Amino acid sequence: MTLTLITGGNKGLGFEAARRLIELGHTVYIGARDAERGLKAAEELGARFVLLDVTDTNSVHAAATEIMQKEGRIDVLINNAGITGAFKKPEDITVDDIRQTYETNVFGIVRVTHAFLPLLHMSESPVIVNVSSGLGSFGMVTNPDTLESKVNALSYTSSKSAVTMLTVQYATGLPSIRINAVDPGPTKTDLSGHGHQTVQEGTDAIVRMATIGKDGPTGTFTDRNGVVPW
Protein backbone atom coordinates (compact mmCIF):
# COMPACT_ATOMS: atom_id res chain seq x y z
CA MET A 1 0.00 0.00 0.00
CA THR A 2 1.43 3.37 -1.07
CA LEU A 3 0.61 6.22 1.30
CA THR A 4 0.45 9.62 -0.38
CA LEU A 5 -0.09 13.10 1.04
CA ILE A 6 -1.24 15.91 -1.26
CA THR A 7 -1.23 19.45 0.09
CA GLY A 8 -4.01 21.65 -1.23
CA GLY A 9 -5.76 18.49 -2.35
CA ASN A 10 -9.36 19.53 -1.93
CA LYS A 11 -9.74 21.08 -5.41
CA GLY A 12 -8.14 21.62 -8.81
CA LEU A 13 -4.97 19.77 -9.69
CA GLY A 14 -4.60 18.32 -6.19
CA PHE A 15 -8.09 16.83 -6.29
CA GLU A 16 -7.59 15.32 -9.74
CA ALA A 17 -4.17 13.95 -8.81
CA ALA A 18 -5.73 12.34 -5.74
CA ARG A 19 -8.48 10.77 -7.83
CA ARG A 20 -6.02 9.29 -10.29
CA LEU A 21 -3.62 8.01 -7.66
CA ILE A 22 -6.45 6.36 -5.74
CA GLU A 23 -7.40 4.60 -8.97
CA LEU A 24 -3.81 3.34 -9.12
CA GLY A 25 -4.09 1.89 -5.61
CA HIS A 26 -2.63 4.68 -3.47
CA THR A 27 -4.07 5.53 -0.08
CA VAL A 28 -4.29 9.30 -0.31
CA TYR A 29 -4.40 11.90 2.44
CA ILE A 30 -5.94 15.19 1.38
CA GLY A 31 -4.24 18.05 3.19
CA ALA A 32 -6.39 21.19 3.32
CA ARG A 33 -6.64 24.24 5.57
CA ASP A 34 -10.44 24.32 5.38
CA ALA A 35 -11.81 21.34 7.31
CA GLU A 36 -15.27 21.41 5.73
CA ARG A 37 -13.96 21.51 2.17
CA GLY A 38 -11.23 19.00 2.90
CA LEU A 39 -13.59 16.50 4.47
CA LYS A 40 -16.06 16.88 1.61
CA ALA A 41 -13.34 16.29 -0.98
CA ALA A 42 -11.96 13.29 0.89
CA GLU A 43 -15.41 11.75 1.18
CA GLU A 44 -16.07 12.27 -2.52
CA LEU A 45 -12.73 10.74 -3.49
CA GLY A 46 -12.56 7.92 -1.00
CA ALA A 47 -9.47 9.57 0.46
CA ARG A 48 -8.48 10.47 4.02
CA PHE A 49 -8.39 14.02 5.34
CA VAL A 50 -5.82 15.81 7.45
CA LEU A 51 -6.10 19.45 8.51
CA LEU A 52 -3.02 21.17 7.11
CA ASP A 53 -2.28 24.83 6.48
CA VAL A 54 1.12 25.07 4.80
CA THR A 55 1.58 28.64 6.06
CA ASP A 56 1.21 27.58 9.71
CA THR A 57 4.10 25.67 11.30
CA ASN A 58 1.95 24.36 14.16
CA SER A 59 -0.67 23.08 11.72
CA VAL A 60 1.96 21.32 9.61
CA HIS A 61 3.57 19.63 12.60
CA ALA A 62 0.17 18.57 13.94
CA ALA A 63 -0.62 16.97 10.58
CA ALA A 64 2.71 15.15 10.55
CA THR A 65 2.14 13.88 14.09
CA GLU A 66 -1.36 12.69 13.22
CA ILE A 67 -0.26 10.74 10.16
CA MET A 68 2.77 9.31 11.97
CA GLN A 69 0.52 8.02 14.73
CA LYS A 70 -1.98 6.54 12.30
CA GLU A 71 0.34 5.22 9.57
CA GLY A 72 3.95 5.34 10.74
CA ARG A 73 5.16 6.68 7.39
CA ILE A 74 4.29 8.24 4.07
CA ASP A 75 5.68 7.11 0.73
CA VAL A 76 4.83 10.07 -1.49
CA LEU A 77 4.61 13.76 -0.64
CA ILE A 78 3.09 16.04 -3.28
CA ASN A 79 3.71 19.69 -2.47
CA ASN A 80 0.81 21.05 -4.49
CA ALA A 81 -0.63 23.91 -2.41
CA GLY A 82 -0.09 27.25 -4.09
CA ILE A 83 -1.52 30.70 -4.69
CA THR A 84 -1.21 33.11 -7.60
CA GLY A 85 -0.49 36.06 -5.34
CA ALA A 86 -0.71 39.67 -6.40
CA PHE A 87 -0.76 40.34 -10.14
CA LYS A 88 0.47 43.91 -10.20
CA LYS A 89 2.84 45.99 -12.27
CA PRO A 90 6.45 45.51 -11.10
CA GLU A 91 6.57 49.09 -9.83
CA ASP A 92 3.57 48.39 -7.61
CA ILE A 93 4.79 45.13 -6.06
CA THR A 94 5.65 45.43 -2.37
CA VAL A 95 7.56 43.25 0.06
CA ASP A 96 4.24 42.27 1.63
CA ASP A 97 2.96 41.07 -1.75
CA ILE A 98 6.03 38.91 -2.24
CA ARG A 99 5.95 37.61 1.30
CA GLN A 100 2.31 36.50 1.01
CA THR A 101 3.02 34.51 -2.14
CA TYR A 102 6.23 32.98 -0.80
CA GLU A 103 4.59 31.94 2.48
CA THR A 104 2.53 29.41 0.57
CA ASN A 105 4.49 28.64 -2.60
CA VAL A 106 8.02 28.53 -1.17
CA PHE A 107 8.11 28.52 2.62
CA GLY A 108 5.14 26.16 2.63
CA ILE A 109 7.17 23.56 0.77
CA VAL A 110 10.02 23.92 3.25
CA ARG A 111 7.66 23.65 6.25
CA VAL A 112 5.91 20.56 4.95
CA THR A 113 9.04 18.84 3.68
CA HIS A 114 10.89 19.43 6.95
CA ALA A 115 8.00 18.12 9.04
CA PHE A 116 7.36 15.04 6.90
CA LEU A 117 10.93 13.94 6.24
CA PRO A 118 10.90 11.60 9.26
CA LEU A 119 7.82 9.88 7.81
CA LEU A 120 9.38 9.69 4.35
CA HIS A 121 12.53 8.16 5.79
CA MET A 122 10.35 5.31 7.09
CA SER A 123 9.35 4.45 3.52
CA GLU A 124 11.13 1.88 1.39
CA SER A 125 10.67 4.07 -1.69
CA PRO A 126 10.15 7.73 -0.71
CA VAL A 127 9.17 10.29 -3.32
CA ILE A 128 8.56 14.05 -3.27
CA VAL A 129 6.85 15.91 -6.09
CA ASN A 130 7.01 19.72 -6.04
CA VAL A 131 4.44 21.43 -8.24
CA SER A 132 6.25 24.28 -9.97
CA SER A 133 5.35 26.05 -13.21
CA GLY A 134 6.70 26.90 -16.63
CA LEU A 135 6.27 30.49 -15.46
CA GLY A 136 9.18 29.82 -13.12
CA SER A 137 11.41 28.52 -15.92
CA PHE A 138 14.06 31.00 -17.06
CA GLY A 139 14.25 29.12 -20.36
CA MET A 140 10.51 29.42 -20.94
CA VAL A 141 9.92 33.02 -19.90
CA THR A 142 12.88 34.29 -21.95
CA ASN A 143 11.75 32.46 -25.09
CA PRO A 144 9.57 34.87 -27.10
CA ASP A 145 7.82 31.95 -28.77
CA THR A 146 6.22 30.71 -25.54
CA LEU A 147 3.04 31.76 -23.76
CA GLU A 148 5.08 32.05 -20.56
CA SER A 149 7.11 34.92 -22.01
CA LYS A 150 3.93 37.00 -22.28
CA VAL A 151 3.16 36.89 -18.54
CA ASN A 152 4.60 39.45 -16.15
CA ALA A 153 3.80 38.36 -12.61
CA LEU A 154 6.79 39.09 -10.41
CA SER A 155 5.72 37.43 -7.17
CA TYR A 156 4.27 34.23 -8.65
CA THR A 157 6.92 33.58 -11.28
CA SER A 158 9.82 34.18 -8.91
CA SER A 159 8.23 31.92 -6.30
CA LYS A 160 8.03 29.09 -8.82
CA SER A 161 11.66 29.61 -9.82
CA ALA A 162 12.48 29.19 -6.14
CA VAL A 163 10.52 25.92 -6.10
CA THR A 164 12.68 24.41 -8.82
CA MET A 165 15.89 25.39 -7.03
CA LEU A 166 14.55 23.98 -3.76
CA THR A 167 13.90 20.76 -5.66
CA VAL A 168 17.45 20.55 -6.99
CA GLN A 169 18.99 21.30 -3.60
CA TYR A 170 16.78 18.82 -1.75
CA ALA A 171 17.52 16.16 -4.38
CA THR A 172 21.25 16.73 -3.99
CA GLY A 173 21.16 16.70 -0.21
CA LEU A 174 18.69 13.81 0.19
CA PRO A 175 19.85 11.15 -2.29
CA SER A 176 17.72 8.42 -0.69
CA ILE A 177 14.54 10.24 -1.76
CA ARG A 178 13.40 10.77 -5.36
CA ILE A 179 12.61 14.51 -5.52
CA ASN A 180 11.36 16.18 -8.70
CA ALA A 181 9.61 19.35 -9.84
CA VAL A 182 6.77 19.35 -12.36
CA ASP A 183 5.05 21.93 -14.53
CA PRO A 184 1.33 21.14 -14.89
CA GLY A 185 1.10 23.45 -17.89
CA PRO A 186 -1.68 25.93 -18.74
CA THR A 187 -4.63 24.25 -17.04
CA LYS A 188 -7.90 26.00 -16.23
CA THR A 189 -8.52 25.62 -12.49
CA ASP A 190 -9.86 27.77 -9.64
CA LEU A 191 -6.29 28.97 -9.12
CA SER A 192 -5.51 30.31 -12.58
CA GLY A 193 -8.91 30.69 -14.21
CA HIS A 194 -7.40 30.16 -17.66
CA GLY A 195 -5.61 27.55 -19.75
CA HIS A 196 -6.37 25.13 -22.56
CA GLN A 197 -5.55 21.84 -20.84
CA THR A 198 -7.97 19.61 -18.96
CA VAL A 199 -7.24 18.88 -15.30
CA GLN A 200 -6.33 15.34 -16.32
CA GLU A 201 -3.70 16.66 -18.72
CA GLY A 202 -2.55 19.07 -16.02
CA THR A 203 -1.93 16.19 -13.62
CA ASP A 204 -0.12 13.90 -16.06
CA ALA A 205 3.33 14.99 -14.88
CA ILE A 206 2.31 14.95 -11.22
CA VAL A 207 0.98 11.39 -11.42
CA ARG A 208 3.95 10.19 -13.44
CA MET A 209 6.46 11.52 -10.93
CA ALA A 210 4.41 10.32 -7.96
CA THR A 211 4.65 6.75 -9.23
CA ILE A 212 8.32 6.49 -10.25
CA GLY A 213 9.55 4.26 -7.44
CA LYS A 214 13.01 4.02 -5.89
CA ASP A 215 14.83 3.65 -9.21
CA GLY A 216 13.24 6.72 -10.77
CA PRO A 217 14.89 10.04 -11.63
CA THR A 218 15.63 12.76 -9.11
CA GLY A 219 16.38 16.47 -9.37
CA THR A 220 14.45 16.90 -12.63
CA PHE A 221 11.92 19.41 -13.98
CA THR A 222 9.34 18.02 -16.40
CA ASP A 223 5.87 18.55 -17.81
CA ARG A 224 3.49 16.10 -19.49
CA ASN A 225 5.60 16.25 -22.67
CA GLY A 226 9.06 15.85 -21.20
CA VAL A 227 11.92 18.01 -19.89
CA VAL A 228 11.28 21.66 -19.03
CA PRO A 229 14.27 24.04 -19.27
CA TRP A 230 15.45 25.46 -15.97
N, C-alpha and C positions, 0 to 999 in steps of 0.2 A: 504494500500500500504506500503510495507516494503522497506525502503531506505537503500541501502548498498553501502559502499565505499570499494574498493579493491585497495590497493597500489601495484604498479608493476603489474597492471592488463592487460597490453597490449600483454602479451605472456605467454606461459608455463602454470603453475598451476593457476596463476591469471586469465588468459584468459578462461581456462576451467571452473574454479569455477564461473566466471561471466556468462558464457553460461548456466550452469546448474541452477544457481540461477534465472536467467531471465526466464528460462522455468518454474520455480516454482512460478513465479509471482513477484519477486523482481524487483524494479527499481534500476539499478546498475550504480554507478559512477566508471569509470575506472580512477585511478590515475596513471599518468605516467610522467616522466621527459622529454620525447621526444614528443613534440606536434604532429608531423607528424605521428609517430607510434601510439600514443595514440588515435588520432582522427580516424585513419584508423581502429584500433581495435574496437573502440566504434561503428563506422558505421557498421562494419561487424556483430557485436553482437546485435545491437539495444540497446546499452547502451548509457550513457552520459559520456562525458570526462571532466576531470579537470586536469589542469597542476599541478603536484605535484612531487617535488624532496625531498625525505625523508631526504636527507643530508643537506638541506637548510632551515633554520628556517623561513626565509621570504617567501619562496615558500609554505611551509606548512601552515603558517598562512593565506596567500592569498587564498589558496584552501579552508580552513575552512570558511573564510569570504564569499567567493563566494557561497559555498553550503548553508551556513546559510541564506544568502540573497535570494537564490532561493527556498530553501526547508524548512528552519526553524528548521531542525533536521536531524539526521541520526539514524537509528535503529541498524545497524550492521556495525562494523568496522573490516575489515580483514587486519591485518598487514602482508602482504605477501612479500613485496619487500625485496630482499636479494641478496647478492653476495657470491661467493665461497671464494674470497680473495686469498691470496698467498699460494700456496701449496709448501712449502719448508721444508727442514729438520729443526728440532727444533733449531739446532745450528745456522741456517741461518736466522731465523725469527727476525725481528727488531720491535721496537716500532711503526715505521711508517706502517709496514705491519699490525700489530694488529689494529692500529688506523683506517686505511682505511676500514677494515672489520667491525669493531664496529660502525663506522659512519653510515653505512647502517643497519646492522643487529640488533644492540642494541640501539644506540642513536636515530636511525630513528624511532623505535617503541615508544620511550619516547617522541620525538618531536610530532609525529602524535597523539598519545594518549592524550598528554597534550592539544594540539590545538583543538581536536575534542570532548573532554569531555563535554564542554558546549552543543554541539549539541546532544550528546548521552543522556545527562540528560533531554533533551526535549522529549525523546522517552518514550513510555509506557512500552517498553520491550527491553531495550538496551543490546547489545551483542558485545563482542570483541573476535575475534579469532586471536591468535598469531601463525604464522607458524614457528614452531621450527624444530627439526630433531632428529631422533634416534641417530645421531652422537653427539648430545649434552646430551644424557642420560648416566649418570654414570653407571647405571645398564646394559645398552647395550654394551658400549665400554669396560667394564671390564669382559664381558662374552665371553670366547674364542670360543663359539659356534656360535657367531653372525658375520655377515658381518661387522658390525660397528666396531668390535674389530680389524679389519685388516686395518683400515684407520688411518693414523697419519697426521692430519691436524690441527695444533695447533690453528691458528687464527679462522678458521671456527667453529671447534667443541666447542671451549670455548665460542664463541659468541652465539651459540645455547643453551649452558648450561645457559648462562645469560638470554636468552629469557624465559626459563622455570621459572627461579626464579623471573623475572619481572612479569610473569603471576601470580604466587602465591601471590606475594606481592600486586599487583594491586587488585587481587580478594579479599584478606583480607581487604584491605583498602577501597574498593569500593563495598560494599555488595549489592548495588542496581543494579549493572551491572553483567551480566553473563560473566565471563572472563576465557577463556580456551586456552591451548596450544595444537597444533596438530603436529604430525609427518606424513608427506605425504608418507614416505617410499621411497624405491629406484626407482625413476621414471625418465625415460629418458626425459630430457628437454634441452633447450638451456643453462640452468644454469649448470647442472651437466654433461650432455653428456653421461651418463650411467645409467643403471637401468633396471629392468625387468618388471616394472609395466607400464600400460598405464596411460595417463594423467587423464583419468576418475577415475581409481583406486587411483591415487595419490591425487585426490580431494575429495575422499569419506569422509574422516574425516573433511576436511574443510567445506564441504556442510552440513554435519550432525551437526556440532557445530554452524554453522551460522544460523541454523533453529530451535534451541532448545526452544526459547521462554523464558518467565520470570520465569517459574518453572523448568528450566533446571539446569544442574550441573554448578558449578563454581570452579575454581582453580584446574582443572584436566589436565592431559597430556595423550592423546590417539592417536591411529592410526586407520586405517580402520578396524582392527581386535579387538580393545579394548584398555585396559590400557597399557601405556608404563611406565616402571620403571623410576623413577627420576634419 
